[in-house]
Amino acid sequence: MSASDGWVAVDACTLPTEEQPLRAAEFDAVFATALNRVERPAPERLRLILDGSAVTASAVRDLVARESSCCSFFGFRLTASTDDLVLDVQVPAARIAVLDGLARRAEGARAPRESA
């Protein structure tokens, strides 16, 4: 979650620099353990489909609330279905590159899943 990985521009992140790798690791852990797929319904919107048995809604809500507090341009919406958690992430058009970086990071951290 640093400027170097393209996720957050230096001018947009108020999280102290020394805490940024820790926050990125938290997102990576969610992606590695629970991310089933990534969808891009619009350039400004990313949809992350999470396995509801691998991560709790409260843990995801806590993580995105903390992220919103330091990067206020992110809009997060978490919806629970029977088996999945759907995390929609929206940014203004000026921050599409940040969303691109988040999508790359999610795909890169996602653990391979067994086929059913």
C-alpha positions in Angstrom: 0.0 0.0 0.0 2.7 2.4 -0.9 3.4 4.7 -3.7 6.0 2.3 -5.0 3.5 -0.5 -5.7 1.0 1.9 -7.4 -1.7 1.4 -4.9 -1.8 4.8 -3.3 -0.4 8.0 -4.5 1.9 9.8 -2.1 -0.4 12.8 -1.9 -3.4 10.6 -1.1 -2.3 8.5 1.8 -2.3 9.9 5.3 -1.3 6.6 6.9 2.2 7.0 8.4 4.8 5.5 6.0 6.0 3.0 8.5 2.5 1.6 8.9 1.8 1.2 5.2 3.5 -2.2 4.8 1.5 -3.5 7.7 -1.8 -2.4 6.1 -0.8 -3.8 2.8 0.0 -7.1 4.5 -3.5 -7.1 6.1 -5.1 -6.7 2.6 -2.7 -9.3 1.2 -3.8 -11.8 3.9 -7.5 -11.3 3.0 -6.7 -11.7 -0.7 -4.6 -14.8 -0.1 -7.1 -16.6 2.1 -10.5 -15.4 0.8 -10.4 -13.9 -2.6 -12.3 -16.0 -5.1 -12.4 -13.5 -8.0 -11.9 -10.0 -9.2 -14.4 -8.2 -11.4 -14.1 -4.7 -13.0 -17.7 -3.6 -13.7 -16.5 0.0 -14.5 -13.1 1.8 -14.7 -13.9 3.5 -11.3 -15.2 0.3 -9.7 -13.7 -2.9 -8.5 -15.6 -5.9 -7.2 -13.8 -8.4 -5.0 -15.7 -11.7 -4.3 -14.5 -13.1 -1.0 -15.1 -16.6 0.4 -17.4 -15.9 3.4 -16.1 -19.0 5.2 -12.5 -17.8 5.0 -12.9 -14.3 6.3 -15.6 -12.6 8.5 -17.6 -9.6 7.4 -16.6 -7.8 10.6 -12.9 -8.3 9.9 -13.3 -6.9 6.3 -15.5 -4.0 7.6 -12.8 -3.1 10.2 -10.0 -3.2 7.6 -11.9 -1.1 5.0 -13.0 1.4 7.7 -9.4 1.9 8.7 -8.4 2.3 5.0 -11.1 4.8 4.4 -9.9 6.9 7.3 -6.5 7.4 5.8 -7.5 7.3 2.1 -10.8 9.1 2.0 -11.3 8.9 -1.7 -12.0 5.1 -1.5 -15.6 4.2 -1.3 -16.2 0.7 0.1 -19.4 -1.3 0.2 -19.5 -4.8 1.7 -22.5 -7.1 0.9 -23.0 -10.6 2.3 -24.6 -13.3 0.4 -25.2 -16.9 1.4 -21.6 -18.0 0.8 -19.7 -15.0 -0.3 -18.8 -11.5 0.8 -18.8 -8.9 -2.1 -16.6 -6.0 -1.5 -17.2 -3.1 -4.0 -14.5 -0.5 -4.1 -15.1 2.8 -5.9 -12.8 5.7 -6.6 -13.2 9.0 -8.4 -12.0 9.1 -12.0 -8.8 10.9 -11.0 -7.9 7.9 -8.9 -8.4 5.1 -11.4 -4.7 4.3 -11.4 -4.9 3.6 -7.7 -7.8 1.2 -8.3 -5.7 -0.4 -11.0 -2.9 -0.9 -8.5 -5.3 -2.5 -5.9 -6.7 -4.9 -8.6 -3.1 -5.9 -9.5 -2.3 -6.4 -5.8 -5.4 -8.5 -5.2 -4.8 -10.7 -8.2 -1.1 -11.1 -7.3 -1.9 -12.1 -3.7 -4.8 -14.4 -4.4 -4.1 -18.0 -3.6 -4.9 -20.5 -6.3 -8.3 -22.3 -5.6 -9.1 -25.9 -6.3 -11.6 -26.4 -9.1 -14.9 -27.8 -8.0 
